[in-house]
Amino acid sequence: MNRTLDQNMFTLSNILSLVRAPLAFLFLSSNTTLRLTAIILAMFTDSIDGYIARRSKSASRLGAILDPAMDKFFVFFVLFILLRENRMETWQAAAMVSRDFFLLIFASYLLATRTLKNYEYKSIRWGKASTALQFITLIGICLNIAIPSSIYLIFVLLGSLAFVELFVRLKSSN
């Protein structure tokens, strides 16, 4: 993977990642079918962008940052809309994004130890599981399916496991 921003930023995989931003805006409509379509397309683009980048040998540092950033944008935007509509409680949304809180702690550690710029951005197993569960949970909420409280505890557990995985990876690379 190229460690600098590529001259050709507009690869198919990066475009697939970027598509998730406008998909989030479909949640401004209260149409359930439109919302479900947005989530399914976001899930689809998230599942194939990395594969396409690796397969076409166009993986880049930009793509490694862009993919999770667009996931976060999509999920945070949708959660904000659902909170405004009283479709979920604040604690539920907080649990769904708890992994991001752990990632902020990790990034703060990298900044404090001056290792952020040399850190190799790679997806983490528990992060992928958390993102998949976020999308599935959003589908359930859109379909008015009662989400058990235990699911929200799983989000916190996955966030904790992602945090541990990041530190283990960091320490094993030193």
Secondary structure as GFF3:
##gff-version 3
##sequence-region A 1 174
A	DSSP	alpha_helix	12	18	.	.	.	ID=ss1
A	DSSP	alpha_helix	20	25	.	.	.	ID=ss2
A	DSSP	three_ten_helix	26	28	.	.	.	ID=ss3
A	DSSP	alpha_helix	32	55	.	.	.	ID=ss4
A	DSSP	alpha_helix	61	84	.	.	.	ID=ss5
A	DSSP	alpha_helix	90	96	.	.	.	ID=ss6
A	DSSP	alpha_helix	98	112	.	.	.	ID=ss7
A	DSSP	alpha_helix	125	142	.	.	.	ID=ss8
A	DSSP	alpha_helix	149	173	.	.	.	ID=ss9
###
